[in-house]
């Protein structure tokens, strides 16, 4: 593997880790997963994906039971 390829791979993983750490969903991984495991299912657009993940994370804006 060339130095350029290793640096590129490192940077991609660092960006992915950073996004996960701050709660930004990884759309590219979602698309790859859908194509590999759910070929007949429609893939959400980035906006749909982001909104769905935000809704799952924050729900209706309230946290806790009350």
Phi and psi restraints in degrees (range 20) as a CNS / XPLOR table:
assign (resid 1 and name C) (resid 2 and name N)
       (resid 2 and name CA) (resid 2 and name C) 1.0 -75.7 20.0 2
assign (resid 2 and name N) (resid 2 and name CA)
       (resid 2 and name C) (resid 3 and name N) 1.0 163.0 20.0 2
assign (resid 2 and name C) (resid 3 and name N)
       (resid 3 and name CA) (resid 3 and name C) 1.0 -60.1 20.0 2
assign (resid 3 and name N) (resid 3 and name CA)
       (resid 3 and name C) (resid 4 and name N) 1.0 -42.2 20.0 2
assign (resid 3 and name C) (resid 4 and name N)
       (resid 4 and name CA) (resid 4 and name C) 1.0 -60.4 20.0 2
assign (resid 4 and name N) (resid 4 and name CA)
       (resid 4 and name C) (resid 5 and name N) 1.0 -44.4 20.0 2
assign (resid 4 and name C) (resid 5 and name N)
       (resid 5 and name CA) (resid 5 and name C) 1.0 -64.4 20.0 2
assign (resid 5 and name N) (resid 5 and name CA)
       (resid 5 and name C) (resid 6 and name N) 1.0 -40.6 20.0 2
assign (resid 5 and name C) (resid 6 and name N)
       (resid 6 and name CA) (resid 6 and name C) 1.0 -65.6 20.0 2
assign (resid 6 and name N) (resid 6 and name CA)
       (resid 6 and name C) (resid 7 and name N) 1.0 -42.1 20.0 2
assign (resid 6 and name C) (resid 7 and name N)
       (resid 7 and name CA) (resid 7 and name C) 1.0 -65.7 20.0 2
assign (resid 7 and name N) (resid 7 and name CA)
       (resid 7 and name C) (resid 8 and name N) 1.0 -40.1 20.0 2
assign (resid 7 and name C) (resid 8 and name N)
       (resid 8 and name CA) (resid 8 and name C) 1.0 -62.4 20.0 2
assign (resid 8 and name N) (resid 8 and name CA)
       (resid 8 and name C) (resid 9 and name N) 1.0 -44.8 20.0 2
assign (resid 8 and name C) (resid 9 and name N)
       (resid 9 and name CA) (resid 9 and name C) 1.0 -63.8 20.0 2
assign (resid 9 and name N) (resid 9 and name CA)
       (resid 9 and name C) (resid 10 and name N) 1.0 -43.9 20.0 2
assign (resid 9 and name C) (resid 10 and name N)
       (resid 10 and name CA) (resid 10 and name C) 1.0 -59.7 20.0 2
assign (resid 10 and name N) (resid 10 and name CA)
       (resid 10 and name C) (resid 11 and name N) 1.0 -46.2 20.0 2
assign (resid 10 and name C) (resid 11 and name N)
       (resid 11 and name CA) (resid 11 and name C) 1.0 -62.6 20.0 2
assign (resid 11 and name N) (resid 11 and name CA)
       (resid 11 and name C) (resid 12 and name N) 1.0 -42.9 20.0 2
assign (resid 11 and name C) (resid 12 and name N)
       (resid 12 and name CA) (resid 12 and name C) 1.0 -61.1 20.0 2
assign (resid 12 and name N) (resid 12 and name CA)
       (resid 12 and name C) (resid 13 and name N) 1.0 -43.4 20.0 2
assign (resid 12 and name C) (resid 13 and name N)
       (resid 13 and name CA) (resid 13 and name C) 1.0 -67.5 20.0 2
assign (resid 13 and name N) (resid 13 and name CA)
       (resid 13 and name C) (resid 14 and name N) 1.0 -37.9 20.0 2
assign (resid 13 and name C) (resid 14 and name N)
       (resid 14 and name CA) (resid 14 and name C) 1.0 -64.8 20.0 2
assign (resid 14 and name N) (resid 14 and name CA)
       (resid 14 and name C) (resid 15 and name N) 1.0 -42.8 20.0 2
assign (resid 14 and name C) (resid 15 and name N)
       (resid 15 and name CA) (resid 15 and name C) 1.0 -64.4 20.0 2
assign (resid 15 and name N) (resid 15 and name CA)
       (resid 15 and name C) (resid 16 and name N) 1.0 -43.8 20.0 2
assign (resid 15 and name C) (resid 16 and name N)
       (resid 16 and name CA) (resid 16 and name C) 1.0 -60.1 20.0 2
assign (resid 16 and name N) (resid 16 and name CA)
       (resid 16 and name C) (resid 17 and name N) 1.0 -44.6 20.0 2
assign (resid 16 and name C) (resid 17 and name N)
       (resid 17 and name CA) (resid 17 and name C) 1.0 -62.8 20.0 2
assign (resid 17 and name N) (resid 17 and name CA)
       (resid 17 and name C) (resid 18 and name N) 1.0 -44.2 20.0 2
assign (resid 17 and name C) (resid 18 and name N)
       (resid 18 and name CA) (resid 18 and name C) 1.0 -60.8 20.0 2
assign (resid 18 and name N) (resid 18 and name CA)
       (resid 18 and name C) (resid 19 and name N) 1.0 -43.4 20.0 2
assign (resid 18 and name C) (resid 19 and name N)
       (resid 19 and name CA) (resid 19 and name C) 1.0 -63.2 20.0 2
assign (resid 19 and name N) (resid 19 and name CA)
       (resid 19 and name C) (resid 20 and name N) 1.0 -43.7 20.0 2
assign (resid 19 and name C) (resid 20 and name N)
       (resid 20 and name CA) (resid 20 and name C) 1.0 -64.4 20.0 2
assign (resid 20 and name N) (resid 20 and name CA)
       (resid 20 and name C) (resid 21 and name N) 1.0 -35.8 20.0 2
assign (resid 20 and name C) (resid 21 and name N)
       (resid 21 and name CA) (resid 21 and name C) 1.0 -65.5 20.0 2
assign (resid 21 and name N) (resid 21 and name CA)
       (resid 21 and name C) (resid 22 and name N) 1.0 -33.1 20.0 2
assign (resid 21 and name C) (resid 22 and name N)
       (resid 22 and name CA) (resid 22 and name C) 1.0 -100.5 20.0 2
assign (resid 22 and name N) (resid 22 and name CA)
       (resid 22 and name C) (resid 23 and name N) 1.0 2.5 20.0 2
assign (resid 22 and name C) (resid 23 and name N)
       (resid 23 and name CA) (resid 23 and name C) 1.0 90.3 20.0 2
assign (resid 23 and name N) (resid 23 and name CA)
       (resid 23 and name C) (resid 24 and name N) 1.0 15.6 20.0 2
assign (resid 23 and name C) (resid 24 and name N)
       (resid 24 and name CA) (resid 24 and name C) 1.0 -86.9 20.0 2
assign (resid 24 and name N) (resid 24 and name CA)
       (resid 24 and name C) (resid 25 and name N) 1.0 121.6 20.0 2
assign (resid 24 and name C) (resid 25 and name N)
       (resid 25 and name CA) (resid 25 and name C) 1.0 -68.0 20.0 2
assign (resid 25 and name N) (resid 25 and name CA)
       (resid 25 and name C) (resid 26 and name N) 1.0 153.3 20.0 2
assign (resid 25 and name C) (resid 26 and name N)
       (resid 26 and name CA) (resid 26 and name C) 1.0 -98.1 20.0 2
assign (resid 26 and name N) (resid 26 and name CA)
       (resid 26 and name C) (resid 27 and name N) 1.0 94.2 20.0 2
assign (resid 26 and name C) (resid 27 and name N)
       (resid 27 and name CA) (resid 27 and name C) 1.0 -64.0 20.0 2
assign (resid 27 and name N) (resid 27 and name CA)
       (resid 27 and name C) (resid 28 and name N) 1.0 -40.1 20.0 2
assign (resid 27 and name C) (resid 28 and name N)
       (resid 28 and name CA) (resid 28 and name C) 1.0 -60.4 20.0 2
assign (resid 28 and name N) (resid 28 and name CA)
       (resid 28 and name C) (resid 29 and name N) 1.0 -42.2 20.0 2
assign (resid 28 and name C) (resid 29 and name N)
       (resid 29 and name CA) (resid 29 and name C) 1.0 -65.9 20.0 2
assign (resid 29 and name N) (resid 29 and name CA)
       (resid 29 and name C) (resid 30 and name N) 1.0 -38.2 20.0 2
assign (resid 29 and name C) (resid 30 and name N)
       (resid 30 and name CA) (resid 30 and name C) 1.0 -60.2 20.0 2
assign (resid 30 and name N) (resid 30 and name CA)
       (resid 30 and name C) (resid 31 and name N) 1.0 -47.9 20.0 2
assign (resid 30 and name C) (resid 31 and name N)
       (resid 31 and name CA) (resid 31 and name C) 1.0 -62.3 20.0 2
assign (resid 31 and name N) (resid 31 and name CA)
       (resid 31 and name C) (resid 32 and name N) 1.0 -45.8 20.0 2
assign (resid 31 and name C) (resid 32 and name N)
       (resid 32 and name CA) (resid 32 and name C) 1.0 -60.3 20.0 2
assign (resid 32 and name N) (resid 32 and name CA)
       (resid 32 and name C) (resid 33 and name N) 1.0 -42.5 20.0 2
assign (resid 32 and name C) (resid 33 and name N)
       (resid 33 and name CA) (resid 33 and name C) 1.0 -63.8 20.0 2
assign (resid 33 and name N) (resid 33 and name CA)
       (resid 33 and name C) (resid 34 and name N) 1.0 -46.0 20.0 2
assign (resid 33 and name C) (resid 34 and name N)
       (resid 34 and name CA) (resid 34 and name C) 1.0 -61.9 20.0 2
assign (resid 34 and name N) (resid 34 and name CA)
       (resid 34 and name C) (resid 35 and name N) 1.0 -42.7 20.0 2
assign (resid 34 and name C) (resid 35 and name N)
       (resid 35 and name CA) (resid 35 and name C) 1.0 -67.7 20.0 2
assign (resid 35 and name N) (resid 35 and name CA)
       (resid 35 and name C) (resid 36 and name N) 1.0 -35.6 20.0 2
assign (resid 35 and name C) (resid 36 and name N)
       (resid 36 and name CA) (resid 36 and name C) 1.0 -79.2 20.0 2
assign (resid 36 and name N) (resid 36 and name CA)
       (resid 36 and name C) (resid 37 and name N) 1.0 -36.1 20.0 2
assign (resid 36 and name C) (resid 37 and name N)
       (resid 37 and name CA) (resid 37 and name C) 1.0 -115.3 20.0 2
assign (resid 37 and name N) (resid 37 and name CA)
       (resid 37 and name C) (resid 38 and name N) 1.0 -14.6 20.0 2
assign (resid 37 and name C) (resid 38 and name N)
       (resid 38 and name CA) (resid 38 and name C) 1.0 -138.4 20.0 2
assign (resid 38 and name N) (resid 38 and name CA)
       (resid 38 and name C) (resid 39 and name N) 1.0 57.7 20.0 2
assign (resid 38 and name C) (resid 39 and name N)
       (resid 39 and name CA) (resid 39 and name C) 1.0 -57.3 20.0 2
assign (resid 39 and name N) (resid 39 and name CA)
       (resid 39 and name C) (resid 40 and name N) 1.0 -32.9 20.0 2
assign (resid 39 and name C) (resid 40 and name N)
       (resid 40 and name CA) (resid 40 and name C) 1.0 -86.0 20.0 2
assign (resid 40 and name N) (resid 40 and name CA)
       (resid 40 and name C) (resid 41 and name N) 1.0 -3.5 20.0 2
assign (resid 40 and name C) (resid 41 and name N)
       (resid 41 and name CA) (resid 41 and name C) 1.0 -95.9 20.0 2
assign (resid 41 and name N) (resid 41 and name CA)
       (resid 41 and name C) (resid 42 and name N) 1.0 141.1 20.0 2
assign (resid 41 and name C) (resid 42 and name N)
       (resid 42 and name CA) (resid 42 and name C) 1.0 -66.9 20.0 2
assign (resid 42 and name N) (resid 42 and name CA)
       (resid 42 and name C) (resid 43 and name N) 1.0 136.2 20.0 2
assign (resid 42 and name C) (resid 43 and name N)
       (resid 43 and name CA) (resid 43 and name C) 1.0 -89.4 20.0 2
assign (resid 43 and name N) (resid 43 and name CA)
       (resid 43 and name C) (resid 44 and name N) 1.0 129.3 20.0 2
assign (resid 43 and name C) (resid 44 and name N)
       (resid 44 and name CA) (resid 44 and name C) 1.0 -65.4 20.0 2
assign (resid 44 and name N) (resid 44 and name CA)
       (resid 44 and name C) (resid 45 and name N) 1.0 151.0 20.0 2
assign (resid 44 and name C) (resid 45 and name N)
       (resid 45 and name CA) (resid 45 and name C) 1.0 -69.3 20.0 2
assign (resid 45 and name N) (resid 45 and name CA)
       (resid 45 and name C) (resid 46 and name N) 1.0 167.0 20.0 2
assign (resid 45 and name C) (resid 46 and name N)
       (resid 46 and name CA) (resid 46 and name C) 1.0 -59.4 20.0 2
assign (resid 46 and name N) (resid 46 and name CA)
       (resid 46 and name C) (resid 47 and name N) 1.0 -42.5 20.0 2
assign (resid 46 and name C) (resid 47 and name N)
       (resid 47 and name CA) (resid 47 and name C) 1.0 -62.2 20.0 2
assign (resid 47 and name N) (resid 47 and name CA)
       (resid 47 and name C) (resid 48 and name N) 1.0 -44.1 20.0 2
assign (resid 47 and name C) (resid 48 and name N)
       (resid 48 and name CA) (resid 48 and name C) 1.0 -62.4 20.0 2
assign (resid 48 and name N) (resid 48 and name CA)
       (resid 48 and name C) (resid 49 and name N) 1.0 -45.0 20.0 2
assign (resid 48 and name C) (resid 49 and name N)
       (resid 49 and name CA) (resid 49 and name C) 1.0 -60.9 20.0 2
assign (resid 49 and name N) (resid 49 and name CA)
       (resid 49 and name C) (resid 50 and name N) 1.0 -48.3 20.0 2
assign (resid 49 and name C) (resid 50 and name N)
       (resid 50 and name CA) (resid 50 and name C) 1.0 -61.1 20.0 2
assign (resid 50 and name N) (resid 50 and name CA)
       (resid 50 and name C) (resid 51 and name N) 1.0 -46.5 20.0 2
assign (resid 50 and name C) (resid 51 and name N)
       (resid 51 and name CA) (resid 51 and name C) 1.0 -62.4 20.0 2
assign (resid 51 and name N) (resid 51 and name CA)
       (resid 51 and name C) (resid 52 and name N) 1.0 -40.6 20.0 2
assign (resid 51 and name C) (resid 52 and name N)
       (resid 52 and name CA) (resid 52 and name C) 1.0 -64.2 20.0 2
assign (resid 52 and name N) (resid 52 and name CA)
       (resid 52 and name C) (resid 53 and name N) 1.0 -42.0 20.0 2
assign (resid 52 and name C) (resid 53 and name N)
       (resid 53 and name CA) (resid 53 and name C) 1.0 -67.9 20.0 2
assign (resid 53 and name N) (resid 53 and name CA)
       (resid 53 and name C) (resid 54 and name N) 1.0 -39.1 20.0 2
assign (resid 53 and name C) (resid 54 and name N)
       (resid 54 and name CA) (resid 54 and name C) 1.0 -62.7 20.0 2
assign (resid 54 and name N) (resid 54 and name CA)
       (resid 54 and name C) (resid 55 and name N) 1.0 -43.0 20.0 2
assign (resid 54 and name C) (resid 55 and name N)
       (resid 55 and name CA) (resid 55 and name C) 1.0 -63.0 20.0 2
assign (resid 55 and name N) (resid 55 and name CA)
       (resid 55 and name C) (resid 56 and name N) 1.0 -41.7 20.0 2
assign (resid 55 and name C) (resid 56 and name N)
       (resid 56 and name CA) (resid 56 and name C) 1.0 -65.8 20.0 2
assign (resid 56 and name N) (resid 56 and name CA)
       (resid 56 and name C) (resid 57 and name N) 1.0 -36.6 20.0 2
assign (resid 56 and name C) (resid 57 and name N)
       (resid 57 and name CA) (resid 57 and name C) 1.0 -75.7 20.0 2
assign (resid 57 and name N) (resid 57 and name CA)
       (resid 57 and name C) (resid 58 and name N) 1.0 -44.6 20.0 2
assign (resid 57 and name C) (resid 58 and name N)
       (resid 58 and name CA) (resid 58 and name C) 1.0 -108.1 20.0 2
assign (resid 58 and name N) (resid 58 and name CA)
       (resid 58 and name C) (resid 59 and name N) 1.0 -14.1 20.0 2
assign (resid 58 and name C) (resid 59 and name N)
       (resid 59 and name CA) (resid 59 and name C) 1.0 59.1 20.0 2
assign (resid 59 and name N) (resid 59 and name CA)
       (resid 59 and name C) (resid 60 and name N) 1.0 -129.4 20.0 2
assign (resid 59 and name C) (resid 60 and name N)
       (resid 60 and name CA) (resid 60 and name C) 1.0 -91.9 20.0 2
assign (resid 60 and name N) (resid 60 and name CA)
       (resid 60 and name C) (resid 61 and name N) 1.0 15.6 20.0 2
assign (resid 60 and name C) (resid 61 and name N)
       (resid 61 and name CA) (resid 61 and name C) 1.0 95.7 20.0 2
assign (resid 61 and name N) (resid 61 and name CA)
       (resid 61 and name C) (resid 62 and name N) 1.0 -13.3 20.0 2
assign (resid 61 and name C) (resid 62 and name N)
       (resid 62 and name CA) (resid 62 and name C) 1.0 -99.3 20.0 2
assign (resid 62 and name N) (resid 62 and name CA)
       (resid 62 and name C) (resid 63 and name N) 1.0 146.0 20.0 2
assign (resid 62 and name C) (resid 63 and name N)
       (resid 63 and name CA) (resid 63 and name C) 1.0 -121.4 20.0 2
assign (resid 63 and name N) (resid 63 and name CA)
       (resid 63 and name C) (resid 64 and name N) 1.0 157.8 20.0 2
assign (resid 63 and name C) (resid 64 and name N)
       (resid 64 and name CA) (resid 64 and name C) 1.0 81.9 20.0 2
assign (resid 64 and name N) (resid 64 and name CA)
       (resid 64 and name C) (resid 65 and name N) 1.0 -169.9 20.0 2
assign (resid 64 and name C) (resid 65 and name N)
       (resid 65 and name CA) (resid 65 and name C) 1.0 -92.8 20.0 2
assign (resid 65 and name N) (resid 65 and name CA)
       (resid 65 and name C) (resid 66 and name N) 1.0 -17.4 20.0 2
